[in-house]
Amino acid sequence: MTETRGVLVGGRYRLVELIGRGGMGRLWRGRDETLHRDVAVKEVLSPPGLDGGQLEVLLRRVTHEALTSARLNHPGIVTVHDVVEHNGAPAIVTELVAGRSLAAMIRYHDRLPADEVARIGAAVLDALAVAHTVGVVHRDLKPDNILISGGRVVLTDFGIAAVAAATMAPTRPGDVVGAPFYMAPEQLEGKPATSASDLWALGATLFHAVEGERPFTALSVATLPHSPRPFQHAGPLEDILAGLLAKDPHQRPTAEDAIRTLAPLSAPTPARRGPDQHSWTTHAQTVPATPASIPPISALPTDGGSVAGSSPAVSVPLSDSPKDRPTALNGHTLAVFSVAFSPDGRTLATGSGDWEVRLWDMATDRTTATLTGHEGWVESVAFSPDGRTLATGSADHEVWLWDVGTGRTISILTGHTEDVLSVAFSPDGRTLATGSGDDTVRLWDMGTGRTTASFTGHSGAVLSVAFSPDGRTLATGSGDDTVRLWDVATSRTIAILTGHTDKVWSVAISPDGKALATGGLDQTVRLWDMGTGRTTASFTGHSGAVLSVAFSPDGR
């Protein structure tokens, strides 16, 4: 089954949008037409060259394993709703989790704090303990199969798991199922996977998360007698990771023992923000705001102080305020990732790691509204040219459009499969551009809320987007160290600008449209000629990453 959008699978599940793909299959955002709920539908793609009998064996095996996974009832394990046959191939239907993968977090942050890795590890271990108790082994545990949804950590893709007591042989002789970088030594040697194999895979996964590198560099069994890379950043996690990565399965700790070690080292679970403290939702399409779905605007202290009981406030410093003195806007409780002034300069919007967007009155330096609803860090904000609409992009993969006057949600744009790291309106306000950790740029029609184009070509996260003053060209900066110029009308690449030696975090086009400025992790700012695509100047002096660039109004 290699279906397309709109197809009805199993007579019940409508395919809405492709949200992921891999060697084993394709993952769709779907709609259960019977229960009227969003679901995930995984197509299991058969290896090429299988005959009818082998396809039948594959279908039986996937069905068996899906039904086995459906026995697992734990908040840290994705819930299996159904397994159906469609055009002779199996499809697994599960709950749809709104979150980003641990792999995406590692790509974006390079490495994670030890206490956060401990929290994620403890949560996965708790889920594994339940699975192992009933004899289910995951077999393919890796960063891609761990989703982070607010405070929830979810282990996905038990699609190739099997009952440990009755492990089935691979579909074809010689097949190795799983990701070799995270597979236990005994698996790579062709022995059956056990619960201890899952623990080794988790050790390799957590090592990658806290160190920013995999523990081993090669895929062959020949590397396994060697020790993993030396620890550089693991700190208190060193002993437990070393134990999980023991070559002898009998020397590894059990899931319960590992939990007891990791739990005291864990960061607190993030409190979920938004109107409903108990539901975990995602959106399959643009959703017009209704009274029942509009997140409330929380009234906050007008003295600029933090909410009682919150952690110390994070401030947004203003170097030139109406009172001609430095001013700090206090209220956010975590890092501020994004800021934008309204076109008239009277309002400042800020997005934060506390999952909130705040609007500030520049005349009084006070919060006028707090916009809640995102399920992750708010990493990008932008006002429309008329100042009436605010767009916000988040780690929850969504773009929210807000009515600035009322603070109400206009619509929620979905389609990206990783963090939305950058947003920008076209000069006429009719189009919104968004860049994501899924390496793509999307253009949205502001009248309909639908995607009009998707630009692909970057091999890294799209960290920044900017329209030219005439709206005909879009500039994008990426984690692949390049800048691309795109023709908005045709979606084609005009030029690929190279010169930065690390991620390009910021782009800006001059008011006359003739120059481009870029800033990168290589600590430099570059100026480019938009006509020729050549570097005209390179500014050095910063001793850290250049995360933002902007032209003065006169372009000088």
N, C-alpha and C positions, 0 to 999 in steps of 0.2 A: 504494500500500500504506500504509494507516494502521492498523497492527495493534495488538493489545493483548497484555498479559503472558500467557505460556504458549503462544503460537502457535509452530508449527514452520515456519521459513522455509527454503525450498530443500530441504525434506525432511531437514534436518540440524541447523539452528541454532535452538535454543529461546530465545525472547525472555523474559528474566528480569525486567528492570527498566528503565524509561525513565530515562536519566541526562542527557539534554540534547536541546535542540531549537533550530532556527534556520530561516532562510529557505529553505535548500536541503533540509532534511530533519530527521529525528529520529534520535538515537543511543541504542541500547539496549545494556545489558549482556546478553550472550547466553551460551549454553552449547552447545559443539560436542558433539552427542550421539554422534558417531562416535569422536572422539579424546579425549573427556571432558576438555575444557579450556575455560576462560573465554575469550570473544572479545567484540569490539565489533561490533555490527551497525548499519550506517547505512542507514536508509530514505531513498531519494532521492525527494522529493516532487515531482511534476510540477506546473508552473504551471497554473492554471485555464484552461480553454478550449482545450486541445490536442485535436486529433482523433486518430484511430487512427494515421494516418501519422506525425504529429508525435511521438506517444508512441513509435513504433517507432524514430524517429531518436534520441530521447532515450535509449532503452535502448541502442542501438548506441554512442552517444557515451560514456555512462557506462561501459559495458563496456570500450570501447577505452581510456579513460583509466585505469580501474582496472587493466587488464592492463599498461598502460605503467608505472603506479606500482609494480606488483609486481616490475618489473625492478630497482627501486632497493634495494640491499642496504647499509644503513648503520644503525648504532645510533641515529643521530639522526633517522631517518625511520620513522614507524610502518609496521610490516610488513603488507602486504596478503595475506590468506590466500585469499580467494575473492571472486567476484562472481556473484550468483545472481539469477534472475528469480522474482518471487513475485506472483501475481495481476496480471501484466502490467506490473509496475514493478520497477526494479532495486534491489538491496541489496548493499552492499559490506561484506565481512567482514574485519576486521583484528584485530591483536593488541589486547588490552585493557591500556592503560597506567594504572597507579595513580599519579596525580599531579594537580596543580592547574595551571590555565592561568596564563600570564603576565598575562592580563587580570584574573584573580582576585587575583593578587599585587598588581597596581597598585591595584585597588579597595580592598584591605585596608590596604596600606602607603602609599597616595598616590603615593609614588615610591620607587625602589630605589637603593642605593648604586652609584656609578659602576663600581666593580670587579666587582660582581655583574652589572650590565648588560653589561659587557665580556665576562664569562665566557659569559653566555647568547648574546650576539651572535656570539662566535667559534664556539660550538657549532652555531648555526643556519647560519652561513656554511659550515662544514665539510660539513654535510648538503646545502646548496644547491650547493656545488661539484660534488658527486657527481651530483646531479640534472641540473645544467646540462651536465655532460660528455656525458650520453646524450641531451640535447636536451629534457629535461622542465622546464617552467616551472610554478611553483606557481600564480601568478596571484592568489592571495587570501591572501597572507601578512599576518597581523595578530596581536595579542596573544592572541586566542582560540584560535589554531591552533598555539600553542607551549605544550607541556606540560612542567612541571618535576616529575620523579619522582626524589626524592633528589638524587643528583649528576648524573642523566641529563637532558638537554634533548632533547625530541622534537618534531619538526615533523610536524604531522598535517594531514589533509584535503587530500590531493592529488586529491580527487574531481573538482575542476573543472580540474585541470591538463591540459595537452595536449602533444603532441610539437611542439616549436617549428618544426620543418621542415614540418609539415603541420597548422598550426593550423586547427581547424574553426570555422566561423561559429557565432555564438550560435544557440540553438534557435529564437528568434523575433527578427525584425528590431527593432533598437532596444534590445535587452536589454544591460545592462551587468552582467557577472558579477564580484562582488567587493565589498569594503568601501570605499566612496569615500574615507573618511578616510585610508586607507593605500594608495590606488591611485596609481600613477605618473602624471605629467601626460600622457604619451603614451597611456596606457590611457583616461583620461577624454576624450581627444580622439578616441577611436575607433580608434586604431592598435593593431596586434597587440602583445600582451605579449611581452617578451623577458626574457632573464636579467637585463638591466639594470633591468627593471621590478621584479623581485623584490628587487633590492638597494635600490631606492628605498623599497619597502614596508618592508623591514627597517630602513632608516634612520628612517622615520616611527615604526615600532614601538619602536625603541630610544630615540628622542627621548621618546616618551610615557612609557616606563619610567623614564628617569632624571630627567625634568623634572616628571613628574606631570600633564602636559597634552599634548594632541596638538599637532603643529607648526603645523597650520592649523585654523581654526575653522569654515570654510564648506566645503560640498561641491561648489560649482560650479567649473567650469574658470576662471571669472573671477578666482579667488583665486591661481591658480598663478603668474602673473608676480611675485607678491610673495614676499618672503623669509619663512621660518618665524619663529615667535616667537623673541625673543632668548633665548640660553642663560642659565640661572640656576644650574644645579646640575651641568651635564655635566662641567665641569672638563677633564680630559685627553681626554675623548671629543669635544670640540667640533669639532676638525678632521675627524675621520673621519665624524662625523654630517653635517657640512656637505657633505662630499664625496659621501656616499650620497644626499643630498637635492638634488644638482645637477639643474637642470631639463633640461639636455642629457644624454641617456643616455650619450653618448660621453665625458662628463666624469666619470662615476662610476667609482670603483675597481672592479676585478674582485673576486670573492669571495676569491681567493687573496691579493690585495694587502690587502684589508680584514682578513683573518685575521692577517696579519703585523703589522698595526697594533694590533689588539685583544688578541692573545694576551699580550703583556707587561703589559697593564693589567688582566688578569683576576684575579678572586679565586680562591683554590684551590678545586678541586672538593671538595664536602663528602664525607667518608668515610661510606659506608653503614653503618648500625648493624644489629644483629640477627644471627641465627644463620647465615644463608646470605649470603655476601658477593657472590654472583654471580647470584642469581635476582631477577627483578623480578616481583612477584606482586600480585594484587588478589583480592578475595573477592566472590563473587556472592551469598552469602547468609550467615546466621549460621552460624558454623562451631564446633561443639563442640570443646573442647580434646582433643587426643590426644597421646600421648607424642612422636610425630614432629613435631607442629606447635607444641609449647609452647616459647616462647623461654626460654633459660636465665636464671637469676638470677645475675648476675655478682658474685662476691665482691670487695669493694673494700677499700682500706686502712682499718683501724678507727681510725686516728688523725685521720681527717677530711681527710687530704691528698689531692692530686689524683693521678690515675694517671700513672705515669712516662711521659714523652714527650708528655703532653697539653698543651694550651694552659693559661694561667693559670686557676686555679679561679674560678668565679663563686659567690659566697656568698649564703646566705639569712640575713639578720640577724634575731636574736630579741632583742627589747628587754626581755623579762622571762623569764629562764631559771630553771631550778631552783637555779642557783647565785647568783641575784640579780645578775647582771652581763650586759652585752651579749655575745651569743655569735653566731659566724658558722659556719654549716654549709657546709663546703667540699667540693666534689666535682664539681658540674656544670661543664662546660667552656664553656657558652654561656649566654645570658640565661635567667633563670627566669621563665616566663610565668604559672604558676599554682601555688597552694598550697592545701592543705586539711588541717585537723586531723580525726583520727578522733573519733567521738562521746565516747569516754572521755578524750580529750586526751593519750593516751600516744604517739601516732604522728602524724608529719607526712608528708604526701605532697607532692612537688614535681614539676612538669613543666617541661621545658626545651627550648631550641632545639637541644640536643645529641641530641634524639630519645629521651631517656631519662626514665623516671619513677623517682624515688628515694623510699624509705621510710626515715624517720629515727626513732630511739628518743629520745624527749624526756627520758628520765632520764639518758642518756649522751651525747646530741648526736651519735650515730654513725649511719652508714648501716647499716640492717639488710638491705636488698635493693635491687638495681637492676633494674628491669623494662624489658626491651628488646623490640623488635618493630615499633614504629611506624616509618613511613617518612617522617616529617616532624616539625616542631616539635610538642611536646605543649602545647597551648594551653589545656586545661581539665582539671581533676581534681575528683572528688567522691566522698566515702565514702557508702555506704548507711547508713540509720539504725541498723542493728545493727552497723556497723563491719566486717562480714565481706567486703564487696565494694567494690572501687574501680573507678570508671568514669573513663576518660581519653579525651579528644577531641583529634584531631590534624589537622595540615595535610595528612595523607594521606587525608582525607575519612572516616576510620573512627573508630568508638568501640570501645575494648577494655574488656572486663570482666575484672577480676583477682580471684583469691582472695587476700585479704590475708594469711591464715595461711601459705599455701604459696608465694605469688608466682607461681602458675601462671595461664595464660590460661583463663578460663571460656568466653568466646565473643567473637566479633568481629562488630559490628553495622555493616552497610553499607547505603547508600541515599542519604546526602548526596552532592552532587556538587561541593562545595567544602569548605574548612576547617571542622572542627567546633570552634567558638569557645567554646561554653558547654555545661555539663552540670549537671543537678540531679536528685536523687532526690525522689520524692514522700514525704511524711511516713511513709506506711506501707511504703515500700520496694518497692512492687509495680510502680511505673512510673518510667521514666527519661525526662526531657525533654532534648532536645539542640537547640542553635541553631547555625546554619551560615552561612557566606558565600554559600550559595545562596539566601538570603533566606527560608528556611523553618525551622519548628520541627517536630520529630518527637517523638512519644511512643512509647515502647517498652514492651512487656510483659516484665517481668523473668523471668517463668516460661518464656516461649517464645522470647524474643529477637526477636520480630517487631514491626514497626511497627503500632501500633493507630490512630494518627491523624497527619495532617500538616497543620499550620496555615500558611496562606498569607495574605498581606496586606501584610506589610512590603515596602517597595521598596528595602531595603538589608540588608546582612548583619545577622544576629541575633547580637549581641555578648554578651548576657547573658540568663539565664533564672532564675526563682525561683518556687517553689511557695508558696502561702499555707499557714499552719499546719494548716488543715483539708484541704488537698489539692484543694480545689474550684476554685481560681483559679490561673492561671499568669501571671506578669508577664514581659514580654520587652522588652529595650532594643535599639535598632537603629541602624544606620548611616544610616537615613532621618530621624534626629533625633527620633523618637517613641518612646513607651512604649505597649505594648498590654497590656490585661488580657483573658485568654481564659477562657471557661468550659470546664473540662477535660472535662466529661461530654459536651458537645455540639460542642466544637471551634469555637464561635462567639466572635467578638470581643465583649467586654462594653463596653470603652471604649478610645478612643485618646487618650492624654495628650500634649498638645503644650505646649511652653514652652522646652525646650532649643533652642539655636541651632546645635548641632553633634551629632555622633554620641553616642548614649547608651551608654556602655561598661559600666555596672554598675547592677544593681537588687538591692534587698533588701527583704523584707517584715518588719515588726515581729513580735515573738512573739505579740502579741494579734491580729494580722491586720488591724489598723485603719489602719496607716500604711505607706506605700511610700517608700523612699529611692532616689534615682537620682543617678548621677554621669556627667558628660559631658566631651567635648572642649572645651566652652565654659567650662571651668574652674569650673563651679558644681556644687553639690549641691542637689537639690530634695527637699522632703518633700511627699507627696501624701496626701489623704484617700482611702482605698480605697473608701469608700462613695459619695462624690460625684465622685471623679476630679479634684478641684480641688487646686491648689497651696496648701499651708498655710505653707510657709516656703522661702526660697531662701538658701543659704549661699554667700558669696563670699569670696575672699581668696587662694585658690590662684593661682599664676602659671603653672600648667600644667594639662594634662588631668587630670580625676579618673577614674582607671581602676578604682577599687574603693570600695565602700561596705559597711558592716555595722552592725547594731544591737547594742547591749550586751544581755546576757541579760535584763535587767529592762525593756528597751525604752525606757529613758529617754534 
